[in-house]
Amino acid sequence: MTKILALLLLILLAPAALAVEPSERLADPVLEARARALSEQLRCLVCQNETIDESDAPLAHDLRVLLRQRIAAGDSDSQAVKFITDRYGDFVLLKPPVEPATYVLWFGPIAVLALAAGGALLYLHRRQVAAPAPPLSAAERRQLERLMKEGEG
Amino acid sequence: MRRLLFILPAALFVAVAVYFHLALNPDRDPQLLPSALIDKPAPAFQLAGLDGAPGLALDAFKGQVVLINFFASWCVPCRDEHPVLMGLEKQIGVPLYGIAYKDKPADTEHFLKELGDPYRAIGVDQSGRTAIDFGVYGVPETYVIDKEGRIRKRFVGPLSESDIARELLPLVRQLQHS
């Protein structure tokens, strides 16, 4: 039992497997860190919900190596990413750029929230300013008393 | 103004319904990506050929409409596509070139010997770099290159007869006459 528990614990605590292979890494830790950060922002095109940093797909491997080559050759981060997006388009960016085509994506939720908040405020405001009910007339008061008595009896 | 406010939910519903109707169309594969290189010059390449055969270079295509098909012997959908490619040149009257993607030349040769060779010439892209320059993310992919050497269309996945009739043939006719 304890063995099984220990095994389970090991599995749970194991860090998420990383696809970056030792042979791919750059010798310079600073450049490698930059490459890692960039590759975590790039989508793998084969398994489209993974980053190229996580993916075991051969294309992801090729792109990781290519990214590192560009960085080792002196590209800035944005130049290296542009090298990839020139070929594969903005789709590879897991964080899409803010541009007219993506305004709905970026600002749509805020707009919907604002709309809903506006509607709710309007509704609450209207309810508050609704005129107070006029006092009961003599006839209504009599009816009320009768009803109350019926309820008691 | 008040009346407009009452129409608003209905209008919103229609907008959402139209969106879902388009987005959930069974003919649309959400994983298919548009090429980033449409109407841009095809990336230059210079690839060796298979054993003894001449290689492939982009410069050689100047002035004509050509098709470039990325394939591999290990790629199962390429096998599905192969019979369509065999008759393609005759069918649409445009030369078809092949680029063997990440494949051992011996395996490519075996593949073509077994199924037939539909290509004018073949370039060997063992590193996959040329494919990356084209933005290939899975074989087979087929590119239409116009007379000026620009990529005009990309087909991802096996070319089907309906792709050819509906999209490829009209495009090629138009490019040939421009």
Chai-1 contact restraints between the chains, C-beta under 6 A:
chainA,res_idxA,chainB,res_idxB,connection_type,confidence,min_distance_angstrom,max_distance_angstrom,comment,restraint_id
A,L45,B,Y137,contact,1.0,0.0,6.0,A-B,restraint_1
A,D62,B,G128,contact,1.0,0.0,6.0,A-B,restraint_2
A,R87,B,G135,contact,1.0,0.0,6.0,A-B,restraint_3
A,Y88,B,A36,contact,1.0,0.0,6.0,A-B,restraint_4
A,Y88,B,G135,contact,1.0,0.0,6.0,A-B,restraint_5
A,G89,B,A36,contact,1.0,0.0,6.0,A-B,restraint_6
A,F91,B,L33,contact,1.0,0.0,6.0,A-B,restraint_7
